[in-house]
Amino acid sequence: MSDPKKRAKLPRGFVDLGPADIAATEKMLAEIKKSYELYGFEALATPLVEYTDALGKFLPDQERPNEGVFSFQDDDEQWLSLRYDLTAPLARYVAENFDRLPKPYRSYRVGPVFRNEKPGPGRFRQFMQFDADTVGTSSVAADVELCMMAADTLEWLGIKRGDYVIKVNSRKVLDGVMGAIGLGGEENAGRRLTVLRAIDKYDRLGAEGVRALLGKGRKDESGDFTKGADLRPDAIIKVLELFSIVDWVAQSKKGNPPFQAGVDSGAIDDRKAEHIGFEGVIGGVKAAVGSSSTGLDGLAELSRIWVLIQSAGYDDGRIRIDPSVVRGLEYYTGPVFEADLTFETKDEDGRTVRFGSVGGGGRYDGLVGCFRGEDVPATGFSIGVSRLYAALKAINSPIVSASVQRGPVIVLVLDQGEIAHYQTFVTQLRNANIVAELYLGSSGMNAQLKYADKRGSICAIIQGSHERAKGEVAIRDLVLGAELAASTKDRADYLDLRTRAQFSRPEAELVEAVKEVLARHP
Amino acid sequence: MSDPKKRAKLPRGFVDLGPADIAATEKMLAEIKKSYELYGFEALATPLVEYTDALGKFLPDQERPNEGVFSFQDDDEQWLSLRYDLTAPLARYVAENFDRLPKPYRSYRVGPVFRNEKPGPGRFRQFMQFDADTVGTSSVAADVELCMMAADTLEWLGIKRGDYVIKVNSRKVLDGVMGAIGLGGEENAGRRLTVLRAIDKYDRLGAEGVRALLGKGRKDESGDFTKGADLRPDAIIKVLELFSIVDWVAQSKKGNPPFQAGVDSGAIDDRKAEHIGFEGVIGGVKAAVGSSSTGLDGLAELSRIWVLIQSAGYDDGRIRIDPSVVRGLEYYTGPVFEADLTFETKDEDGRTVRFGSVGGGGRYDGLVGCFRGEDVPATGFSIGVSRLYAALKAINSPIVSASVQRGPVIVLVLDQGEIAHYQTFVTQLRNANIVAELYLGSSGMNAQLKYADKRGSICAIIQGSHERAKGEVAIRDLVLGAELAASTKDRADYLDLRTRAQFSRPEAELVEAVKEVLARHP
């Protein structure tokens, strides 16, 4: 090649996956698929590329339109983009095929999505999502069903009840609180976003951290200062009322006094332990939304949701109402939900943390309407596959741990002139459905056996001139061979071991002998 | 939404896939995977995006570097591209991980690739490939193995022996012929490409068409003129010698005289019927390469390949040497192969044509070396999944025809106030592993039953106030229901049919009753 030497480098924020990760991910996706199909969702695959204007400007946590999206022009100078989620393409698909689809239309989709962002630990530019959406119904039963399905799916994947929770809130509640503290209207969109982001950090920072972010701002452990929303003290208390009761519960469970000194005790000092649960949570929400009609709508929505959750029996901790759930996307219009893993794990710095969110979603009644000029109600749930995969690894789920495969049977090539004959051994094995390959390199016997080890092989086939003269093959059990190599001759069964670790058979008995060896190491 | 109405349009050259296509494709991919794994290849997944400079300029049939590739800059202004095949990313991966990989390294990869080209019938901008490659060996046994695997894979997918052929050639033969007609060297690269493209059209145009393209040029049926390579008559005869014998065989089989009047008879009039087969083919190649040492190398390579094919028993028509195989990619350095389906089908204009190529590959000893500054021998085979899928559909393979799924059991909602109670029916069914859903729209009973039909459901659950009062549910068999609707009352078993098409049961027997109905329609 006349090219100068090129740089062999995986692009930043992207990953290569080897066989074990691929096999485990496939098993995991098959389980999710079974769970989604049980709920009546049917598969849809849209391309990875859409017209840029069809994707819209709904990327989470981005203020400038199309920031964070990979975009390019085709040979006709049309702007195209890599999809950044699986919801915008669904909206395009439904709008384009509206008349011929059954309604409500229930679909699931799985595949990679892309973000043009600075990559970091656990933050990739290509990652996989698995979504289910119901389009064409405004019934909260559709939202509740997604939450139930999320819970079922986590359990199918081996996450135990109690190790996860599906949290539900309503955007209308949050909008109501915004109205109640004077942050309604287009002109307050920026400050509203700052407040929502502060609320969203509740899980990580607690009430005190959120209070700081709602006020002047917060200095984190590293000394970095994040500017706050600069709300007035009474507005801060109103917002904190939303989830103060949740904080109270969490603190009680840890055996701590319910409130930290000086923090938000004013807002909630009249609450009692018996308020815990749905009624308690709703009490906080009621206080926070005041007389806002949007907020009261949200409150009614949460009550209807709770009735359905109870009747399906998911009120046993699997699903709960949690007013701190924000979800980043601008387009949500009603119920929003989040799937959180509650067990503890270590973060990148070795600190113990709760695993946190592995998925979420919500109602987006306006998104399909962007194409059709009329609102089409819709709701959806999305699993972050890579993150969930990391969680399954952390709990050593059988889904991901049982996917180590053994290597092929290796037929050694000790005489390149006999390669056609060696090839017939491989063909016989494959015809018997045994994974097998001819050693294709040019190294000697020891290197060939090392290659077999590296591939995780159980068995190697050896035929030197000695065996060939007798019409025989030697079968080597690589597992026993390794054991033999680590033994001494004093071992009682040394001779027996040696006999079993490598033995000769007539060529015609090759397949049978290999099956024998493979059966020793199931 | 304040957005103006957006255009809901699938980008040109991309497709959406529904549940039947997705299920069939998955089954097909699972079979290919099993076949590749049986040959000892292990899975690898690289990202869809690579640094542009790592992809190189090897796109088939493109003269300008990077033409036909979708490229864009990331937030650090680095140029990235969507992969256009699965070989260039493998070369990057192997070069980057060279020291820790077993050698030879055998991997398979499957996934979408992208081309920034004018789309057309059967020509997409995103399509799927399934590749296997062996890196780190120059043995032709690796090439032969890929050909054998290609044949096995097609048979696993239900393509009968005789309906396909794997054709093998060597680039060295073609290079030798180029040298022999004075087209060696960098300065003739352009004309060489024109000649190779002409040879590549042999299957479609026959000897006469190729002869025209090697000379002044060719006018096709529509009157369009393609400029030719402008070779001298003796050079044209030399090139035609390459596959004249093949043409001869084809003509004989059709019962036609071996040569059309006035066409290439000068070159091959001394051949006899007994030359058919490998010897005959090799005879033509010998004449064409003359004394070119590269050409003679190629000839020797084809002979070694043929020995291996024979000893594996694939010389029964599954694999054959065919000097007309070119394969477009500039980077091939040795054996090249192509998987062709030989059965007939209709093209877009309704004409009967052979189905043609569904995959191919070859040896590319220089590609990994672009990164490492030393040649790393490698060979690979790629299946065009979408094209093969079309072929399986054309022959009605069970792989693709048996994947129609039945719809979920639909629980009708006749009283929105009772939705929580209806939900419990759905939960019971799902707990029994029966795909079920609650009707989530707001339409009346007839529309709900139409929805169930549209979903392909077998069974609907109905509970109106009448049934509810008695603690019962009505089970509707939608298949028998349709039969009933098409019958008249004179039918002998009309009453029995009506009884079986819809019946009531106590709520507690819901799951059992649904199982009964589902079992009627396996």
Interface residues (C-beta under 8 A of the other chain):
Chain A: M1 D3 K5 K6 R7 A8 K9 L10 P11 R12 F14 V15 D16 L17 G18 P19 D21 I22 A23 E37 L38 Y39 G40 E42 A43 L44 A45 T46 P47 L48 V49 E50 Y51 D53 A54 G56 F70 S71 F72 D74 D75 D76 Q78 L80 L82 A91 R92 Y93 A95 E96 N97 P102 K103 P104 R106 P112 F114 N116 E117 K118 R125 Q126 T134 G136 T137 S138 S139 A141 A142 V144 E145 M148 D152 V307 L308 Q310 S311 A312 G313 G366 L367 G369 C370 F371 R372 G373 Q405 G407 P408 I410 Q416 I419 A420 H421 Q423 T424 T427 R430 N433 I434 V435 A436 E437 L438 Y439 L440 G441 S442 Y451 K454 R455
Chain B: M1 D3 K5 K6 R7 A8 K9 L10 P11 R12 F14 V15 D16 L17 G18 P19 D21 I22 A23 E37 L38 Y39 G40 E42 A43 L44 A45 T46 P47 L48 V49 E50 Y51 D53 A54 G56 F70 S71 F72 D74 D75 D76 Q78 L80 L82 A91 R92 Y93 A95 E96 N97 P102 K103 P104 R106 P112 F114 N116 E117 K118 R125 Q126 T134 G136 T137 S138 S139 A141 A142 V144 E145 M148 D152 V307 L308 Q310 S311 A312 G313 G366 L367 G369 C370 F371 R372 G373 Q405 G407 P408 I410 Q416 I419 A420 H421 Q423 T424 T427 R430 N433 I434 V435 A436 E437 L438 Y439 L440 G441 S442 Y451 K454 R455
